[in-house]
Amino acid sequence: MNMIPVSSSNLRAVGYENGTLYVAFHHGGLYSYSGVPESVYNELLAASSKGSYFAAHIKNSYRYAKIG
C-alpha cells in the first residue's frame, strides 16, 4: 500500500487498501480506519482542506486503531 503525501497542517499522508484508510499525522501516529468506502478516500484526496474533510467525514464515523 502506498502512502500519498498530502498538503495539510494536520495530515501528513494517506493510503487506502481493501476498505481500510491509513492516515499519518504530522504530530505523530499512523492510524487505520476500517470500512471506509473508496469514494470517501477519493473525496478526501480531492478536498481543498484535507483536515476539514477528515474531521467532518471520517474521524468519528469509522472504527480506527493506532498502528504506528
Phi and psi restraints in degrees (range 20) as a CNS / XPLOR table:
assign (resid 1 and name C) (resid 2 and name N)
       (resid 2 and name CA) (resid 2 and name C) 1.0 -95.5 20.0 2
assign (resid 2 and name N) (resid 2 and name CA)
       (resid 2 and name C) (resid 3 and name N) 1.0 133.7 20.0 2
assign (resid 2 and name C) (resid 3 and name N)
       (resid 3 and name CA) (resid 3 and name C) 1.0 -92.5 20.0 2
assign (resid 3 and name N) (resid 3 and name CA)
       (resid 3 and name C) (resid 4 and name N) 1.0 132.2 20.0 2
assign (resid 3 and name C) (resid 4 and name N)
       (resid 4 and name CA) (resid 4 and name C) 1.0 -104.8 20.0 2
assign (resid 4 and name N) (resid 4 and name CA)
       (resid 4 and name C) (resid 5 and name N) 1.0 119.0 20.0 2
assign (resid 4 and name C) (resid 5 and name N)
       (resid 5 and name CA) (resid 5 and name C) 1.0 -61.7 20.0 2
assign (resid 5 and name N) (resid 5 and name CA)
       (resid 5 and name C) (resid 6 and name N) 1.0 139.1 20.0 2
assign (resid 5 and name C) (resid 6 and name N)
       (resid 6 and name CA) (resid 6 and name C) 1.0 -125.3 20.0 2
assign (resid 6 and name N) (resid 6 and name CA)
       (resid 6 and name C) (resid 7 and name N) 1.0 155.2 20.0 2
assign (resid 6 and name C) (resid 7 and name N)
       (resid 7 and name CA) (resid 7 and name C) 1.0 -88.8 20.0 2
assign (resid 7 and name N) (resid 7 and name CA)
       (resid 7 and name C) (resid 8 and name N) 1.0 104.1 20.0 2
assign (resid 7 and name C) (resid 8 and name N)
       (resid 8 and name CA) (resid 8 and name C) 1.0 -161.4 20.0 2
assign (resid 8 and name N) (resid 8 and name CA)
       (resid 8 and name C) (resid 9 and name N) 1.0 147.4 20.0 2
assign (resid 8 and name C) (resid 9 and name N)
       (resid 9 and name CA) (resid 9 and name C) 1.0 -78.0 20.0 2
assign (resid 9 and name N) (resid 9 and name CA)
       (resid 9 and name C) (resid 10 and name N) 1.0 -16.2 20.0 2
assign (resid 9 and name C) (resid 10 and name N)
       (resid 10 and name CA) (resid 10 and name C) 1.0 -111.0 20.0 2
assign (resid 10 and name N) (resid 10 and name CA)
       (resid 10 and name C) (resid 11 and name N) 1.0 -44.5 20.0 2
assign (resid 10 and name C) (resid 11 and name N)
       (resid 11 and name CA) (resid 11 and name C) 1.0 -94.3 20.0 2
assign (resid 11 and name N) (resid 11 and name CA)
       (resid 11 and name C) (resid 12 and name N) 1.0 136.2 20.0 2
assign (resid 11 and name C) (resid 12 and name N)
       (resid 12 and name CA) (resid 12 and name C) 1.0 -95.1 20.0 2
assign (resid 12 and name N) (resid 12 and name CA)
       (resid 12 and name C) (resid 13 and name N) 1.0 -43.6 20.0 2
assign (resid 12 and name C) (resid 13 and name N)
       (resid 13 and name CA) (resid 13 and name C) 1.0 -158.3 20.0 2
assign (resid 13 and name N) (resid 13 and name CA)
       (resid 13 and name C) (resid 14 and name N) 1.0 155.5 20.0 2
assign (resid 13 and name C) (resid 14 and name N)
       (resid 14 and name CA) (resid 14 and name C) 1.0 -134.7 20.0 2
assign (resid 14 and name N) (resid 14 and name CA)
       (resid 14 and name C) (resid 15 and name N) 1.0 154.0 20.0 2
assign (resid 14 and name C) (resid 15 and name N)
       (resid 15 and name CA) (resid 15 and name C) 1.0 -147.1 20.0 2
assign (resid 15 and name N) (resid 15 and name CA)
       (resid 15 and name C) (resid 16 and name N) 1.0 164.3 20.0 2
assign (resid 15 and name C) (resid 16 and name N)
       (resid 16 and name CA) (resid 16 and name C) 1.0 -147.2 20.0 2
assign (resid 16 and name N) (resid 16 and name CA)
       (resid 16 and name C) (resid 17 and name N) 1.0 135.5 20.0 2
assign (resid 16 and name C) (resid 17 and name N)
       (resid 17 and name CA) (resid 17 and name C) 1.0 -158.2 20.0 2
assign (resid 17 and name N) (resid 17 and name CA)
       (resid 17 and name C) (resid 18 and name N) 1.0 123.9 20.0 2
assign (resid 17 and name C) (resid 18 and name N)
       (resid 18 and name CA) (resid 18 and name C) 1.0 50.2 20.0 2
assign (resid 18 and name N) (resid 18 and name CA)
       (resid 18 and name C) (resid 19 and name N) 1.0 47.0 20.0 2
assign (resid 18 and name C) (resid 19 and name N)
       (resid 19 and name CA) (resid 19 and name C) 1.0 81.8 20.0 2
assign (resid 19 and name N) (resid 19 and name CA)
       (resid 19 and name C) (resid 20 and name N) 1.0 5.5 20.0 2
assign (resid 19 and name C) (resid 20 and name N)
       (resid 20 and name CA) (resid 20 and name C) 1.0 -115.5 20.0 2
assign (resid 20 and name N) (resid 20 and name CA)
       (resid 20 and name C) (resid 21 and name N) 1.0 127.4 20.0 2
assign (resid 20 and name C) (resid 21 and name N)
       (resid 21 and name CA) (resid 21 and name C) 1.0 -96.3 20.0 2
assign (resid 21 and name N) (resid 21 and name CA)
       (resid 21 and name C) (resid 22 and name N) 1.0 132.2 20.0 2
assign (resid 21 and name C) (resid 22 and name N)
       (resid 22 and name CA) (resid 22 and name C) 1.0 -111.4 20.0 2
assign (resid 22 and name N) (resid 22 and name CA)
       (resid 22 and name C) (resid 23 and name N) 1.0 131.7 20.0 2
assign (resid 22 and name C) (resid 23 and name N)
       (resid 23 and name CA) (resid 23 and name C) 1.0 -129.9 20.0 2
assign (resid 23 and name N) (resid 23 and name CA)
       (resid 23 and name C) (resid 24 and name N) 1.0 124.4 20.0 2
assign (resid 23 and name C) (resid 24 and name N)
       (resid 24 and name CA) (resid 24 and name C) 1.0 -104.6 20.0 2
assign (resid 24 and name N) (resid 24 and name CA)
       (resid 24 and name C) (resid 25 and name N) 1.0 132.3 20.0 2
assign (resid 24 and name C) (resid 25 and name N)
       (resid 25 and name CA) (resid 25 and name C) 1.0 -103.2 20.0 2
assign (resid 25 and name N) (resid 25 and name CA)
       (resid 25 and name C) (resid 26 and name N) 1.0 149.4 20.0 2
assign (resid 25 and name C) (resid 26 and name N)
       (resid 26 and name CA) (resid 26 and name C) 1.0 -60.2 20.0 2
assign (resid 26 and name N) (resid 26 and name CA)
       (resid 26 and name C) (resid 27 and name N) 1.0 -37.5 20.0 2
assign (resid 26 and name C) (resid 27 and name N)
       (resid 27 and name CA) (resid 27 and name C) 1.0 -92.2 20.0 2
assign (resid 27 and name N) (resid 27 and name CA)
       (resid 27 and name C) (resid 28 and name N) 1.0 25.2 20.0 2
assign (resid 27 and name C) (resid 28 and name N)
       (resid 28 and name CA) (resid 28 and name C) 1.0 101.5 20.0 2
assign (resid 28 and name N) (resid 28 and name CA)
       (resid 28 and name C) (resid 29 and name N) 1.0 147.0 20.0 2
assign (resid 28 and name C) (resid 29 and name N)
       (resid 29 and name CA) (resid 29 and name C) 1.0 98.8 20.0 2
assign (resid 29 and name N) (resid 29 and name CA)
       (resid 29 and name C) (resid 30 and name N) 1.0 139.4 20.0 2
assign (resid 29 and name C) (resid 30 and name N)
       (resid 30 and name CA) (resid 30 and name C) 1.0 -120.8 20.0 2
assign (resid 30 and name N) (resid 30 and name CA)
       (resid 30 and name C) (resid 31 and name N) 1.0 127.1 20.0 2
assign (resid 30 and name C) (resid 31 and name N)
       (resid 31 and name CA) (resid 31 and name C) 1.0 -122.2 20.0 2
assign (resid 31 and name N) (resid 31 and name CA)
       (resid 31 and name C) (resid 32 and name N) 1.0 148.0 20.0 2
assign (resid 31 and name C) (resid 32 and name N)
       (resid 32 and name CA) (resid 32 and name C) 1.0 -111.4 20.0 2
assign (resid 32 and name N) (resid 32 and name CA)
       (resid 32 and name C) (resid 33 and name N) 1.0 137.7 20.0 2
assign (resid 32 and name C) (resid 33 and name N)
       (resid 33 and name CA) (resid 33 and name C) 1.0 -119.4 20.0 2
assign (resid 33 and name N) (resid 33 and name CA)
       (resid 33 and name C) (resid 34 and name N) 1.0 116.7 20.0 2
assign (resid 33 and name C) (resid 34 and name N)
       (resid 34 and name CA) (resid 34 and name C) 1.0 -93.3 20.0 2
assign (resid 34 and name N) (resid 34 and name CA)
       (resid 34 and name C) (resid 35 and name N) 1.0 153.3 20.0 2
assign (resid 34 and name C) (resid 35 and name N)
       (resid 35 and name CA) (resid 35 and name C) 1.0 76.6 20.0 2
assign (resid 35 and name N) (resid 35 and name CA)
       (resid 35 and name C) (resid 36 and name N) 1.0 20.1 20.0 2
assign (resid 35 and name C) (resid 36 and name N)
       (resid 36 and name CA) (resid 36 and name C) 1.0 -85.1 20.0 2
assign (resid 36 and name N) (resid 36 and name CA)
       (resid 36 and name C) (resid 37 and name N) 1.0 122.9 20.0 2
assign (resid 36 and name C) (resid 37 and name N)
       (resid 37 and name CA) (resid 37 and name C) 1.0 -65.2 20.0 2
assign (resid 37 and name N) (resid 37 and name CA)
       (resid 37 and name C) (resid 38 and name N) 1.0 149.5 20.0 2
assign (resid 37 and name C) (resid 38 and name N)
       (resid 38 and name CA) (resid 38 and name C) 1.0 -60.2 20.0 2
assign (resid 38 and name N) (resid 38 and name CA)
       (resid 38 and name C) (resid 39 and name N) 1.0 -30.1 20.0 2
assign (resid 38 and name C) (resid 39 and name N)
       (resid 39 and name CA) (resid 39 and name C) 1.0 -62.9 20.0 2
assign (resid 39 and name N) (resid 39 and name CA)
       (resid 39 and name C) (resid 40 and name N) 1.0 -36.2 20.0 2
assign (resid 39 and name C) (resid 40 and name N)
       (resid 40 and name CA) (resid 40 and name C) 1.0 -68.0 20.0 2
assign (resid 40 and name N) (resid 40 and name CA)
       (resid 40 and name C) (resid 41 and name N) 1.0 -40.5 20.0 2
assign (resid 40 and name C) (resid 41 and name N)
       (resid 41 and name CA) (resid 41 and name C) 1.0 -60.2 20.0 2
assign (resid 41 and name N) (resid 41 and name CA)
       (resid 41 and name C) (resid 42 and name N) 1.0 -46.1 20.0 2
assign (resid 41 and name C) (resid 42 and name N)
       (resid 42 and name CA) (resid 42 and name C) 1.0 -64.3 20.0 2
assign (resid 42 and name N) (resid 42 and name CA)
       (resid 42 and name C) (resid 43 and name N) 1.0 -38.3 20.0 2
assign (resid 42 and name C) (resid 43 and name N)
       (resid 43 and name CA) (resid 43 and name C) 1.0 -66.0 20.0 2
assign (resid 43 and name N) (resid 43 and name CA)
       (resid 43 and name C) (resid 44 and name N) 1.0 -37.4 20.0 2
assign (resid 43 and name C) (resid 44 and name N)
       (resid 44 and name CA) (resid 44 and name C) 1.0 -61.1 20.0 2
assign (resid 44 and name N) (resid 44 and name CA)
       (resid 44 and name C) (resid 45 and name N) 1.0 -46.0 20.0 2
assign (resid 44 and name C) (resid 45 and name N)
       (resid 45 and name CA) (resid 45 and name C) 1.0 -64.2 20.0 2
assign (resid 45 and name N) (resid 45 and name CA)
       (resid 45 and name C) (resid 46 and name N) 1.0 -32.6 20.0 2
assign (resid 45 and name C) (resid 46 and name N)
       (resid 46 and name CA) (resid 46 and name C) 1.0 -86.0 20.0 2
assign (resid 46 and name N) (resid 46 and name CA)
       (resid 46 and name C) (resid 47 and name N) 1.0 -13.8 20.0 2
assign (resid 46 and name C) (resid 47 and name N)
       (resid 47 and name CA) (resid 47 and name C) 1.0 -65.5 20.0 2
assign (resid 47 and name N) (resid 47 and name CA)
       (resid 47 and name C) (resid 48 and name N) 1.0 141.2 20.0 2
assign (resid 47 and name C) (resid 48 and name N)
       (resid 48 and name CA) (resid 48 and name C) 1.0 -69.0 20.0 2
assign (resid 48 and name N) (resid 48 and name CA)
       (resid 48 and name C) (resid 49 and name N) 1.0 -31.7 20.0 2
assign (resid 48 and name C) (resid 49 and name N)
       (resid 49 and name CA) (resid 49 and name C) 1.0 -121.6 20.0 2
assign (resid 49 and name N) (resid 49 and name CA)
       (resid 49 and name C) (resid 50 and name N) 1.0 100.5 20.0 2
assign (resid 49 and name C) (resid 50 and name N)
       (resid 50 and name CA) (resid 50 and name C) 1.0 -62.1 20.0 2
assign (resid 50 and name N) (resid 50 and name CA)
       (resid 50 and name C) (resid 51 and name N) 1.0 -40.5 20.0 2
assign (resid 50 and name C) (resid 51 and name N)
       (resid 51 and name CA) (resid 51 and name C) 1.0 -64.2 20.0 2
assign (resid 51 and name N) (resid 51 and name CA)
       (resid 51 and name C) (resid 52 and name N) 1.0 -41.4 20.0 2
assign (resid 51 and name C) (resid 52 and name N)
       (resid 52 and name CA) (resid 52 and name C) 1.0 -67.2 20.0 2
assign (resid 52 and name N) (resid 52 and name CA)
       (resid 52 and name C) (resid 53 and name N) 1.0 -42.0 20.0 2
assign (resid 52 and name C) (resid 53 and name N)
       (resid 53 and name CA) (resid 53 and name C) 1.0 -63.4 20.0 2
assign (resid 53 and name N) (resid 53 and name CA)
       (resid 53 and name C) (resid 54 and name N) 1.0 -44.7 20.0 2
assign (resid 53 and name C) (resid 54 and name N)
       (resid 54 and name CA) (resid 54 and name C) 1.0 -58.1 20.0 2
assign (resid 54 and name N) (resid 54 and name CA)
       (resid 54 and name C) (resid 55 and name N) 1.0 -47.1 20.0 2
assign (resid 54 and name C) (resid 55 and name N)
       (resid 55 and name CA) (resid 55 and name C) 1.0 -64.2 20.0 2
assign (resid 55 and name N) (resid 55 and name CA)
       (resid 55 and name C) (resid 56 and name N) 1.0 -38.2 20.0 2
assign (resid 55 and name C) (resid 56 and name N)
       (resid 56 and name CA) (resid 56 and name C) 1.0 -81.6 20.0 2
assign (resid 56 and name N) (resid 56 and name CA)
       (resid 56 and name C) (resid 57 and name N) 1.0 -32.1 20.0 2
assign (resid 56 and name C) (resid 57 and name N)
       (resid 57 and name CA) (resid 57 and name C) 1.0 -120.3 20.0 2
assign (resid 57 and name N) (resid 57 and name CA)
       (resid 57 and name C) (resid 58 and name N) 1.0 -11.3 20.0 2
assign (resid 57 and name C) (resid 58 and name N)
       (resid 58 and name CA) (resid 58 and name C) 1.0 -125.0 20.0 2
assign (resid 58 and name N) (resid 58 and name CA)
       (resid 58 and name C) (resid 59 and name N) 1.0 -48.4 20.0 2
assign (resid 58 and name C) (resid 59 and name N)
       (resid 59 and name CA) (resid 59 and name C) 1.0 -47.3 20.0 2
assign (resid 59 and name N) (resid 59 and name CA)
       (resid 59 and name C) (resid 60 and name N) 1.0 -51.8 20.0 2
assign (resid 59 and name C) (resid 60 and name N)
       (resid 60 and name CA) (resid 60 and name C) 1.0 -106.9 20.0 2
assign (resid 60 and name N) (resid 60 and name CA)
       (resid 60 and name C) (resid 61 and name N) 1.0 16.6 20.0 2
assign (resid 60 and name C) (resid 61 and name N)
       (resid 61 and name CA) (resid 61 and name C) 1.0 -108.1 20.0 2
assign (resid 61 and name N) (resid 61 and name CA)
       (resid 61 and name C) (resid 62 and name N) 1.0 -18.3 20.0 2
assign (resid 61 and name C) (resid 62 and name N)
       (resid 62 and name CA) (resid 62 and name C) 1.0 -131.4 20.0 2
assign (resid 62 and name N) (resid 62 and name CA)
       (resid 62 and name C) (resid 63 and name N) 1.0 150.2 20.0 2
assign (resid 62 and name C) (resid 63 and name N)
       (resid 63 and name CA) (resid 63 and name C) 1.0 -69.0 20.0 2
assign (resid 63 and name N) (resid 63 and name CA)
       (resid 63 and name C) (resid 64 and name N) 1.0 136.8 20.0 2
assign (resid 63 and name C) (resid 64 and name N)
       (resid 64 and name CA) (resid 64 and name C) 1.0 -133.5 20.0 2
assign (resid 64 and name N) (resid 64 and name CA)
       (resid 64 and name C) (resid 65 and name N) 1.0 163.4 20.0 2
assign (resid 64 and name C) (resid 65 and name N)
       (resid 65 and name CA) (resid 65 and name C) 1.0 -146.6 20.0 2
assign (resid 65 and name N) (resid 65 and name CA)
       (resid 65 and name C) (resid 66 and name N) 1.0 142.0 20.0 2
assign (resid 65 and name C) (resid 66 and name N)
       (resid 66 and name CA) (resid 66 and name C) 1.0 -80.8 20.0 2
assign (resid 66 and name N) (resid 66 and name CA)
       (resid 66 and name C) (resid 67 and name N) 1.0 124.9 20.0 2
assign (resid 66 and name C) (resid 67 and name N)
       (resid 67 and name CA) (resid 67 and name C) 1.0 -118.3 20.0 2
assign (resid 67 and name N) (resid 67 and name CA)
       (resid 67 and name C) (resid 68 and name N) 1.0 -3.6 20.0 2
